[in-house]
């Protein structure tokens, strides 16, 4: 029989503790304080309806708002700042092709449009004797002429061809992209097969939200500005309000005799003329001419606390973007971390994760096609570390290595001088050199006598 709920009154009479069922509530309640009651205002706080930012507004933010553009650019620039290292037989040729095609700059541009609009497309100008709308034949590549980047707004998904075969590994993906681009004042369109393209997808949209957004956003992903839009807007509003305060930082007050009577009698023209005379006298004489019953004072707007308020909004935006204030705003560290070193290290760890997950597949795909064309094996590709030493740190490392080498050399010399062993045997014991099979006396091999120390003869003695 299933257990039935037990009231608080019955708990004391139950001896079998295993039958007690506890019910937990996620909210704290207090009847007298009204906490979690009908008058608790916090209970009615909920997230409003999400509005997806349109491409036109995204472009306006990137072009017109310096901070919004920096948020887009800074992550893409850091992901490609130190580029990659190539190791292997085909490393030299592949690196030369990367340089010829300006691969680093093109991938950086693709990352920026990916973050801004939600997606981008890198088209490879591969010449294999076929039109661009045909599937690439990797065995007939004659040359790779260019790399061209298109953002999501240039891809006409509604007129592209999708893979509708349920048994295909590319089911649901685009087989042939329709790209719209400008040549001078003319608009051109081109069908390009997916095998000649490298797509860049951004943050995915949850499944239950896909029915509320357009198809392009469902396919590519959402903009990196979407989740920080409110924080970016709030910081912009605070700074703009501060500018308005500075415009009205000093407010002059004129106390005029019979002002209400002048306005009641329709003498506004005389009032305006009087104000103009006062302003002219202040400009010419650096003083104000007043009648005996008139008065002029100045009120100053207060800016106390504004820096702290702006600072809090900056920290909030920094937290939303996961970019430290030292990197995003170029200012000194803020918050509990006095040096900012941990923040920067965590940020670099995040960049390295994005490099592995969102950039390495694209670079590897490009490298595979280039190496197929060059006829070389694909080398090992690794991202260079973002942790770069400054000149002082490099000098300290060089000094430490030199001191270590000096100590090892002096230690080895001491062992040789005291005739404990020779230098070769000492290196063998330290694992720095493999044993010499001839010197070790292998069967069938002549033994090489060990080098002995020269005998020193004191002067005046035989």
C-alpha positions in Angstrom: 0.0 0.0 0.0 1.4 3.4 -0.9 2.4 5.8 1.9 -0.1 8.5 2.7 0.9 12.1 3.6 1.3 12.5 7.4 0.3 15.7 9.1 2.5 17.4 11.7 0.1 16.3 14.4 0.5 12.7 13.6 4.3 12.8 13.3 4.8 12.4 17.1 2.6 9.3 17.3 4.5 7.5 14.5 7.3 5.2 15.6 8.3 4.1 12.2 10.5 7.0 10.9 10.7 5.5 7.5 7.0 6.2 6.9 7.4 9.9 7.5 7.1 11.9 4.3 8.6 15.4 4.3 7.4 18.1 2.0 9.8 20.9 1.2 8.9 24.4 0.0 11.4 26.5 -1.9 10.3 29.9 -0.4 10.7 31.3 3.0 7.4 32.4 4.6 6.5 34.7 7.5 2.9 35.5 8.2 3.5 38.5 10.4 6.0 40.1 8.1 4.0 39.3 5.0 6.9 37.3 3.5 5.6 35.0 0.7 2.1 36.1 1.4 -0.4 37.8 -0.9 1.1 41.2 -0.1 4.7 40.1 -0.8 5.6 42.3 -3.9 8.5 40.0 -4.8 6.1 37.2 -5.6 4.8 39.2 -8.6 8.3 39.7 -10.1 8.8 37.6 -13.1 10.7 37.8 -16.4 8.8 39.5 -19.2 8.4 38.4 -22.7 11.6 38.0 -24.6 12.0 40.2 -27.7 14.6 38.9 -30.2 16.8 41.7 -31.5 16.4 42.2 -35.2 19.4 42.3 -37.6 18.9 46.0 -38.4 19.2 46.9 -34.7 22.2 44.6 -34.3 24.0 46.4 -37.1 23.1 49.8 -35.6 24.6 48.8 -32.2 27.7 47.4 -33.8 28.3 50.5 -35.9 27.0 53.2 -33.5 27.8 52.0 -30.0 31.5 51.7 -29.2 31.0 49.4 -26.2 28.6 47.1 -28.1 31.0 46.8 -31.0 33.9 46.1 -28.5 32.0 43.3 -26.9 31.6 41.7 -30.3 35.2 42.3 -31.5 37.2 41.6 -28.3 36.3 37.9 -28.0 36.9 37.2 -31.8 40.2 39.1 -31.6 41.4 37.1 -28.6 40.4 33.8 -30.2 42.7 34.5 -33.1 45.2 36.9 -31.5 48.1 34.3 -31.1 46.8 32.1 -33.9 48.0 28.5 -34.2 51.1 26.4 -34.3 51.6 23.6 -36.8 53.8 20.6 -36.2 54.5 17.9 -38.8 55.8 17.2 -42.3 53.3 19.5 -44.0 53.5 22.3 -41.5 55.6 24.6 -43.6 53.5 24.4 -46.8 50.2 24.7 -44.9 51.5 27.8 -43.0 52.4 29.3 -46.3 48.9 28.7 -47.7 47.4 30.2 -44.5 49.4 33.3 -45.2 48.6 33.5 -48.9 44.9 33.2 -48.3 44.9 35.5 -45.3 43.2 32.8 -43.3 43.7 34.4 -39.9 42.0 37.6 -40.9 39.2 35.9 -42.7 38.4 33.6 -39.8 38.5 36.5 -37.4 36.0 38.3 -39.6 33.8 35.2 -39.7 33.9 35.0 -35.9 32.8 38.7 -35.6 29.7 38.2 -37.8 29.0 35.0 -36.1 28.9 36.8 -32.7 27.0 39.8 -34.0 24.3 38.2 -36.2 24.3 34.6 -34.9 26.1 33.0 -37.9 28.4 33.5 -40.8 29.7 31.6 -43.8 33.3 31.2 -45.1 33.3 30.4 -48.8 36.4 28.8 -50.3 37.2 29.7 -53.9 38.1 26.1 -55.0 38.8 25.5 -58.6 38.1 21.9 -59.5 36.6 22.2 -63.0 33.0 22.4 -61.7 30.6 25.2 -61.0 30.3 26.4 -57.4 26.8 24.8 -56.9 28.2 21.3 -57.5 29.7 19.1 -54.8 33.4 19.5 -54.4 35.7 16.8 -55.9 38.7 16.8 -53.5 40.8 14.8 -56.0 40.5 17.3 -58.8 41.4 20.5 -56.9 43.6 22.7 -59.2 43.9 25.7 -57.0 42.3 27.6 -54.1 42.0 31.2 -55.1 40.4 33.0 -52.2 38.4 32.9 -48.9 35.3 35.0 -48.7 33.2 35.8 -45.6 29.4 36.4 -45.7 27.3 37.2 -42.6 24.0 35.6 -41.9 22.0 38.4 -43.5 23.6 37.6 -46.9 22.4 34.0 -46.8 18.9 33.4 -48.3 17.9 30.3 -46.4 14.4 30.4 -47.8 15.8 29.8 -51.3 18.6 27.4 -50.3 18.5 23.6 -50.7 18.2 21.5 -47.6 19.0 17.8 -47.0 15.6 16.1 -46.3 16.9 12.5 -46.4 16.3 11.0 -42.9 19.2 8.5 -43.5 21.7 11.1 -44.5 24.3 12.3 -41.9 23.6 15.9 -43.0 19.8 15.7 -42.5 18.3 19.1 -41.8 21.4 21.0 -43.0 21.9 23.1 -46.0 23.2 21.3 -49.1 23.4 24.4 -51.4 23.5 27.9 -50.0 22.0 30.9 -51.9 24.2 33.9 -51.3 23.3 37.5 -52.1 26.2 40.0 -52.5 26.9 43.4 -54.0 29.2 44.1 -56.9 29.3 47.9 -57.3 25.7 49.0 -57.4 24.4 45.7 -58.6 23.0 42.9 -56.4 24.2 39.4 -57.4 23.2 35.9 -56.2 25.2 32.7 -56.3 24.4 29.1 -55.4 27.3 27.5 -53.5 27.5 23.9 -52.5 28.0 23.3 -48.7 31.2 21.2 -49.4 32.8 24.5 -50.5 31.8 26.4 -47.4 32.7 26.5 -43.7 29.7 27.6 -41.5 30.1 29.4 -38.2 27.2 28.9 -35.8 26.6 30.9 -32.6 24.7 30.2 -29.4 21.8 27.8 -30.1 18.2 28.8 -29.4 16.2 26.5 -27.0 13.8 24.1 -28.8 10.6 25.5 -27.2 11.6 29.0 -28.4 12.2 28.1 -32.0 8.5 28.4 -32.9 8.6 32.1 -31.9 11.6 33.2 -34.0 12.3 33.3 -37.7 13.9 30.5 -39.5 17.3 32.1 -39.9 17.7 32.5 -36.1 16.6 28.9 -35.6 19.3 27.6 -38.1 22.2 29.8 -37.2 21.7 30.8 -33.6 21.2 34.0 -31.6 23.4 37.0 -31.4 25.9 37.4 -28.5 24.3 40.7 -27.8 20.9 39.1 -27.1 21.5 38.1 -23.5 23.3 41.2 -22.6 21.0 43.7 -24.4 19.3 44.9 -21.2 22.6 45.4 -19.3 24.1 47.3 -22.3 21.0 49.4 -22.6 21.0 50.2 -18.9 24.6 51.3 -18.9 24.1 53.4 -21.9 21.1 55.1 -20.3 23.1 55.8 -17.1 25.9 57.4 -19.0 23.5 59.4 -21.2 21.7 60.7 -18.1 25.0 61.7 -16.6 25.7 63.8 -19.8 22.4 65.6 -19.4 23.2 66.3 -15.7 26.5 67.9 -16.8 24.7 70.1 -19.4 22.6 71.5 -16.5 25.4 71.4 -13.9 25.0 75.1 -13.3 21.6 76.7 -13.4 21.2 80.4 -13.1 18.1 81.8 -11.2 16.9 85.3 -11.8 14.6 87.0 -9.3 12.8 89.8 -11.1 10.4 92.4 -9.6 6.8 92.3 -10.8 7.4 89.2 -12.9 3.9 87.8 -12.5 2.4 91.2 -13.4 4.5 91.4 -16.6 3.3 88.0 -17.7 -0.3 88.8 -16.8 -0.2 91.9 -18.9 1.4 90.2 -21.9 4.7 91.9 -21.6 6.7 88.8 -22.5 8.7 90.7 -25.1 9.9 93.1 -22.4 10.9 90.2 -20.3 12.9 88.6 -23.1 14.6 91.8 -23.8 15.5 92.2 -20.2 17.0 88.7 -20.1 19.0 89.3 -23.3 20.5 92.5 -21.8 21.5 90.7 -18.6 23.2 87.9 -20.7 25.0 90.5 -22.9 26.2 92.4 -19.8 27.6 89.2 -18.4 29.5 88.5 -21.5 30.9 92.0 -22.0 31.6 93.0 -18.4 31.8 89.5 -16.9 29.1 90.8 -14.5 25.3 91.1 -14.5 23.5 94.4 -14.3 20.6 94.2 -11.8 18.0 96.6 -10.5 17.9 97.2 -6.7 15.0 94.7 -6.4 16.4 92.0 -8.7 18.5 89.1 -7.7 20.7 86.5 -9.5 21.9 83.2 -8.0 23.4 80.0 -9.2 22.4 76.4 -8.3 24.9 73.6 -8.8 23.8 70.1 -9.6 25.3 67.4 -7.4 27.2 64.5 -8.9 28.0 62.8 -5.6 27.6 59.0 -5.9 27.4 59.0 -9.7 30.9 57.3 -10.2 29.8 54.5 -7.9 26.5 54.0 -9.7 28.2 53.9 -13.1 30.8 51.5 -11.7 28.1 49.1 -10.5 26.5 49.0 -14.0 29.9 48.5 -15.6 30.5 45.5 -13.3 27.1 44.1 -14.1 27.8 44.3 -17.8 31.2 42.8 -17.3 29.6 39.8 -15.5 27.0 39.3 -18.2 29.7 39.2 -21.0 32.2 37.2 -18.9 34.8 39.7 -20.0 36.8 41.3 -17.1 36.6 45.0 -16.6 40.4 45.2 -17.2 39.8 43.8 -20.7 36.4 45.3 -21.5 36.9 48.8 -20.3 40.7 49.0 -20.1 40.5 50.1 -16.5 42.0 49.0 -13.2 40.6 45.8 -11.6 37.3 46.2 -9.6 35.5 44.0 -7.1 37.0 41.6 -4.6 40.0 40.7 -6.8 42.5 43.6 -6.3 44.9 42.5 -9.0 42.5 41.2 -11.7 44.9 38.3 -12.4 42.3 35.6 -11.5 39.7 37.3 -13.6 42.0 37.5 -16.6 43.0 33.9 -16.2 39.4 32.7 -16.0 38.6 34.7 -19.1 41.5 33.2 -21.0 40.3 29.7 -20.0 36.9 30.6 -21.4 38.6 31.8 -24.7 40.6 28.6 -24.9 37.4 26.5 -24.5 35.7 28.5 -27.3 38.8 27.9 -29.4 38.5 24.1 -28.9 34.8 23.9 -29.4 33.9 26.6 -31.9 37.0 27.3 -33.8 39.1 24.2 -34.1 36.6 22.3 -36.3 36.5 25.1 -38.8 40.3 25.5 -38.9 40.7 21.7 -39.2 38.3 21.5 -42.1 40.1 24.3 -43.9 43.5 22.6 -43.2 42.2 19.2 -44.5 41.2 20.7 -47.9 44.4 22.7 -48.2 46.6 19.7 -47.4 44.6 17.6 -49.8 45.4 20.1 -52.5 49.1 20.3 -51.4 49.5 16.6 -51.3 50.8 16.6 -47.7 49.8 15.1 -44.5 47.7 17.3 -42.2 50.0 18.5 -39.4 49.1 18.8 -35.7 47.3 22.0 -35.0 47.4 23.7 -31.6 46.4 27.1 -30.5 49.2 29.3 -29.1 48.8 30.2 -25.5 47.2 33.6 -24.6 49.4 33.9 -21.6 52.3 35.9 -22.9 55.2 37.0 -20.8 56.3 40.7 -20.8 59.9 41.7 -21.2 60.7 41.7 -17.5 59.2 38.2 -17.1 61.1 36.9 -20.1 64.4 38.3 -18.7 63.7 36.6 -15.3 63.0 33.2 -17.0 66.2 33.5 -19.1 68.2 34.4 -16.0 66.7 31.4 -14.1 67.5 29.0 -17.0 71.1 30.4 -17.1 71.6 30.0 -13.4 70.2 26.4 -13.5 72.6 25.5 -16.4 75.5 27.0 -14.5 74.7 25.0 -11.3 74.4 21.8 -13.3 77.7 22.4 -15.0 79.5 23.1 -11.7 77.9 20.0 -10.1 79.1 17.9 -13.0 82.6 19.3 -12.7 82.8 18.6 -9.0 81.9 14.9 -9.6 84.7 14.7 -12.3 87.3 16.4 -10.1 86.7 14.1 -7.1 86.9 11.0 -9.4 83.5 9.7 -8.4 82.7 9.0 -12.1 83.3 10.6 -15.4 81.0 13.0 -17.1 79.5 10.5 -19.5 78.6 8.0 -16.7 77.1 10.9 -14.7 74.9 11.9 -17.6 73.8 8.3 -18.0 72.8 8.1 -14.3 70.9 11.3 -14.6 69.0 10.0 -17.6 70.4 12.6 -20.0 72.2 10.1 -22.2 71.6 6.4 -23.2 74.3 3.9 -22.3 77.0 3.3 -24.9 76.8 -0.5 -25.7 80.5 -0.5 -26.7 81.6 1.1 -23.4 79.3 -1.1 -21.4 81.2 -4.2 -22.6 78.7 -6.0 -24.7 79.7 -9.5 -25.8 81.6 -9.5 -29.0 82.5 -5.8 -28.8 85.9 -4.4 -27.8 85.9 -2.5 -24.5 86.8 1.1 -24.6 88.9 2.1 -21.6 87.5 4.8 -19.4 89.2 8.1 -19.6 91.4 8.6 -16.5 92.3 11.9 -14.9 95.8 13.1 -15.9 98.4 12.6 -13.2 99.6 15.9 -11.8 103.3 16.2 -11.0 104.4 18.8 -8.5 107.1 21.1 -9.5 110.6 20.0 -8.3 109.6 16.4 -7.9 109.8 13.4 -10.2 
